[in-house]
Structures are given as C-alpha cells and as structure tokens.
Amino acid sequence: MVTDVLLLLPAELQRVLGKLPGHVLDKLEEIRIREGRPLEVGYAGGFGFAGEDGSLNRMPHSAYKPGADICRKLLERITNHSLYAMEEELRRGYITVAGGHRIGLAGRTVLEGGAVRGLRDVAGFNIRIARDIEGVAGAVLPGLLNRQGRTVRSALIVAPPQQGKTTMIRDIARAVSYGRWRHPDAAGWPGRKVGIVDERSEIAACIRGVPTFDVGPRTDVIDACPKAEGMMMMLRSMSPELLVADEIGRPEDAEAIREAAHAGVSVIATAHAADLAEARGRPVLRRLLEEGAFDLLVELRRTPAGLSHRVLPAAGEGGVKPGAREPTAVRGGFSPSAPADGGALHRGGVP
C-alpha cells in the first residue's frame, strides 16, 4: 500500500520519504505536502516533520520543504496531466487514486455565482493512505446480528476522523457477503447480497468499476456516485439485502436511508461524531435515530491497544425503535494485530 503511494510522488519526495524509519513507513497514515513549508507525516501513534536525511522531528525547523515545482509535478501526476478531466474532483476538494487512497487538496478556490466551481493554485495536499485489514469487524459483527432475519440489523457507526470507520464497514460488507458471521448462533447462515455506494472510491477502491479490495462474492458496488442517488439506484436495480455507505449526514442521504428502511433493507453507514450524544446533536442524524431508521449505534475508539467499540440501541440508552427487540449494550475491543476471526492482516494501523 505505502509503496504504491510513494510511486505516485515526484522523485524528490520519494527520496525523502523512502529514508523514513521502517516502523514509520509500515504505519504511515498521512503525508501532508505544503508548498514552501515543512513536509509532515502522520503514522499510528504520532506525527512528525521529515528531514531530507529521513529523520523525523516534532520541530519543523530542519524539515524538508517542497517547492512550487514539486507541488506542480504532484498535481499533474494525480490528475493524469488533465485538470479539466478532474474538474468535479477539484470542486469537491479531493481526488481518490488507485488503491482507495484519498488526496485532499487546498488552494485558491474558483467561484461561480457564489458557489465553488473548482480549485486553482493548489498548494496543499493531504494523502490519506487506505489499508485493508481483514477481520477487523470480528468483534463488532456478533452484536449486529438479526437472528430472526438471519442477517445484520441496521447500524450507524460513529467516530471522529481517522478512527477506522471505513475499514470497519468494508470488513462488515465482506463478512456479510461471504457469510462469515463470527457467532455460533449464525453457523450455516448464507451470505447476503450487499450493495456498496462508494462515493469517494475508498471502500472498494474500484478501478474502472471493478473493486481492488475484496468486498465479498455477493457484493455490488456503485462507484464515485453521490450517496443518496447511489442508494436509490441500488434499491431500484440490484435488490440488495444490505446497503453500505460512508460518511452520511445530508438530508438527501437521510431520505434514501428511509427508503431502504421502508423496503426492508438493512443499512450500515458511518458518520463523523464522537458518540451517540454528538450524533443526536446533528439534526439529520437525530431525525434518523428518532425515526428508527437505525436499530443500533456503534461508537468506535482508537486506543494504544487497538480499536475498541460499544454497541448501543440507536434510540438511546432508554429505548429502542418500536417493534424491535432491544439489544443489550455491548462493550468490547480488539487489536488490529490480532484479528478476531484469524483472518489475514495487512501491516499497518487502521486509517
């Protein structure tokens, strides 16, 4: 994964970053490139500024500072030398490259009618490195089971940024698609049809519509499509039993999730929020939770030992949506270095 990212960079940046200590490269999560300013890297457990000799320091004074020419080369590489072809991505402020790695962009905006039409003079890049960790959902999945329907219940997974939400829903989708339910009560349950709406191309990391991550044999992916429209397309045409989407929060997302609930389709989605209380503080999420569009809410936390979680009734500690069996709040945790299902582990931290 890291090698793929390094090969995308101009040679000057490859030389500097290639000298970083092995334990940093193995756990690299972010590369922040700012024109004329110190080169910064984030990795599991910390961050630092990279020197030309591969040293890493919390103080920026001796760090390597990429110039305008390097930033121009980087922009040309990630846009395949065609800014026009990437107009929509530039308007959104990020580009997703092969492997599901997302590159955030900062610079001067171009306005049209008061709305952002795109970016120009791009002088800042945040490369977020995607990692696929099989088995990371092993501790969470048993708490999501719908034993009556022999599938999973609808759940909203919340955490602050960079806590592992995308990695988690990718592995849930894979497990449900394969029928790897991680609980003795589910032995013999078949895999279910899964529909992934991958607006940012990070969950499945599709290339020309074909996933490069293993998302399961019964999984269909709509790539690079707005979540709301993609979910409706899935419901109309692909008859999923589980819909998966990342980073919901707009009113149109909520309407599509309501449609899925009315159709009897489970939804696993993520949102930026620290916990249930913060999720309920966001109007769109609060309405979905109050309406019972989700049965459960999963809070994720990164700790030095790995990723921990808590499963709660989506209606709050005091209730559950009408007609549903109230689940027991489950507390659990696991380390990415020891997958609960014994699955293969790719080196590195959880993005």
N, C-alpha and C positions, 0 to 999 in steps of 0.2 A: 504493500500500500504506500509506504513512505517513498520507496524507490520510484514508483510511478509519478508521485508528486514532484520529486526532485528533478526528474527528467523533463518536466513541463517548464522548469525555470530557466532563465538565461544562464549561460555558463558561469558567469561571475557569482551568481547566487548559489549555484550547485557547488562550486568550490568551497565557499564559506560554510554552507550548511553541511556539506559532506564531511567536514572536520569535527562536527559536534561529537561529544562522547556517545558511545553506543547506547547507553541506558537512556539517554535523552532522545535519540533517534527512534528507539524502539517504542517510546511512549509519547511521541510527538503528536500534538493535537491541533496546534495553530501555528501558522507562520504569518507574522504581520510585517508587511513591507510598506514603508512610508518614505516618499521621496525626500532625500536630504536629511533623513532622521534615522535614529538607531534601528537596526534590524532586531525584531523581537520574536521570540518563540515561546509558545506555551506547551507544556507537557504535563503528564499526570503528576500532580503534586506541586507544580510551581510554574514559574516563568523566568525568563532571563533575556539579556541582550547579548547577541552573538558577536564576537570579535572575528577579525579576519583569520586568526590562527585557530579558530574553533573553540576558543574559550567562551565561557558563559558567566555573565556577571549581572547582579541586580542593578548595578550602577551603569548608566548609559554612556558615560564619557568616552570609553575606549571601544565602543561598539562600531561595527561596520555600518556605513551609511550609504545605501544605494542611491545613485543619482538619477536624473531625469531619463538618461538613455536606457538604463536598466528597466525602469518602470515602463518606458515605451515598448521595449522588447517584450516584456512580460504581457502587456496588454495585447500586443499583436499575436503572441502565442496562444493565449487563452481564447481569443476571438477568431482564430484561424485567419488572421490578417484581413478580416472583414467586419469592421464596426457596424456597417449597415445591416449585415445579416443578424447581428446580435442586438438590434435596436430595442426589442422588447426586454431582453435581459438587462440591458443597460438602464432602461427605465425603471426596472424593479430593483436595481442596485446590487445584483449578484449574478454570477454565471456558475452553472454546475458543469463540471467536466467529467470525463470518463472515470468510472470508479466511484461516483457519487460524491466526490469532493466538491465543496461549495466555496466559491471565491467571492467574498463581499468586496464591494467597490466604494470608494469615497473620492469625491472631487467636486467640481463645479457643475451644478445642475443646469439643464436647458429647460426653460419654461415655455409653455404654450397655453394661452388662455388661463393662466394662473395655475395650471397643473404641470407636474414634472413630465417632460417628454423624453428625457434621457440624461446622460452624464457626459461631460466633456472635461478635458484637463484632469483625467484620472490620476491621482497622486497617492492613493492609499489602497492597499489590498490586504484582505484577511483570508488566508487559505485555511479552511477548516477540513481536517483530514478525517474521512469516513473510515470506520473499521467495522467489519462484520464479525460479531462474536456469537458463535453458535452455543445454545444452551443458556444464554443469559436470562431467558424467560422462565427457566425451570422452576424457580422458587415462587414466581408470581402466578403462573398459569393455573395451578390447582385451586387457588382462591377465586378464579373467574368462571369455574365450570358451572354450566347449567345442566344438572343431571337429568332433568325431565326431557329437555330437548336434545341431550347428548351433544352439546356444543358449548360455546362460551357465551357469557352474558355481556351485554353492552357495558363498556367501561371507558371512563375518561382518565387518562394518565397525565398527572401534572407534576411539574418540577421546574425549577429555574433553568436557564440555558446551560447547556453542556453537562447535563446530569445523566444522559443515556436514554432519553425518551425515544429517539429514532431507532437506536439499536434495539431497544426493547420491543417496539411494535413490529420491527422486521422479524425478530425471532418468534414473536407470538404468531404472526401470519404464517411463517414457515412451519411451526409446530402444528397449528390447526390444519394446514393444508396436508401435511403428512399424516395427521392423526397421532401425533406424539403428545399425549395429553398429560403425562407426568403424574398420574394418580391411579392407584389400583382400581378405584371405582369406575374409571373410564377405560379399563382394559377391553379391547375389542371394538371401541367406538371407531367409526370410519373417519377419514379425513374429510374436511368440509371445503366447499367451494369458497375461495377468498377473492375479493376484489380490492386491489390497492390503487388508490388515487394518489399519484406521486407528483405533486405539483412542482417540487423543486428537484426531482430526479435523484433524491437522496436515499429513499427507502430501498428501491430495487436497482438503482444505478443503471438504467436502461441505456443501451446504445442502439439507435435505430429501432426502438420499440422492444428490444429483447433484453430482459434483465441480465445483468452480470453478477448480481448476488443471487444465491439460492434462496428463493422465496417460496418454494414448495411446488409440487407437481400439479396441484389443483388451483393454482393462483393465476389470475389475470391482472394485468397492470395497464392503467391509463396513465401515460407519462406526460409530464410538462403541461398539465391541464389544470386550470383553476379548480380548487377542491369542490366547490358547490356544483359546478357544471359536470365535473367528472363523476361525482357520486350519483347524480341523476342519470348520466349516461350508463353507468354500471347497472343501476336498478332497472333501467329500461331494456338493456340489451344482453346482459351477462348473467342474470339471475344468481347473484352471489348469496351465500348464506352468512358471510361475514364481510363487512366493509372496513377498510383500514385507511386512515388519513392522519396526516401530521399537522400540528400547529393550527388548530381551528380557532375561531374567535370572531368571525364576521357574521352579520345577520344572515347572509345567503348560505353560509356553512350550516347554520342552525336549521334553516328551512329544509335543506337536503337531509340532515340527520333526522328531522321529524318525519320526512317521507319514508326513510328507511325503517324507522320505528313502526310506522303505520303498516308497512309491508311485512313486518315480522322479521326483518333482517338485523342481526346484531351489528353493532358498530364499536370498533376500538379506535379511539382518537387521542391525540395529545394536545396539550395547551400549556402555555407558559403561566405558571402560578406556583407559589411555594407550597401551598397546602389547600385543603378544602375551603377554609375561610377566605383565602385570597381568591380562589376560583369563583366563589359566590359573590365576591366584590366586583367581578366583571359582568356587566348587565347581560350580555348574550349567554355566557356560561351559566349565570344564575338562573335564567329562564329555562334553559335546557335541563338543569338539575331539578328545578322545581316541577317541571312538567313530566319528569320521569323518563326522559329520552335516554338516560344512562341509569343502569342499575347500581353500578359501583363506581367508586373513585379510588384511584391508586396514587398515593404520594410516593415519589422516588427521592432518595437522598444518596449522594455520593459520600463515602466515608473512607478513611485510610485503609480499611479492611476490604473495601469493595462497594457494592451497591446494596442499599437496604430499601425496604419498601413497607408500606402499610396500606391495607385494603379496607375501605370504609363504605357503608351504604351511601350512595350518591345524594340521598335526601338529607344527609347529615347524621350525626350520632343518634338523633332521636327518632329517626323514621326511615321508611323505605317506600318506594313508589307503590301506589295501590295495586293490589293483586299479586305482588311479587313476594316470595319468601325472603324474609330479612336475613341477610348473610351475617355471619359473625365477623367482627373486625379482626383482621389477621395481621400480626406483626411478624416480619421475617427479614432475613438478609442473606446475601451470598456474595462471594468474592468472584470477580471475573477470572481469577486464576484457578478457580475450581468449579467449572460448570456443574450445575445440579444434575444434569442428565448425562454427564460423562461425554458430552459432545466435543467436537474439535474446537480448539481455541486458537484464534489468531492473536499473535503477540500484540501487546499494547493496551492502553486504557480504554475506557468507554467514552466515546465522543459526546 
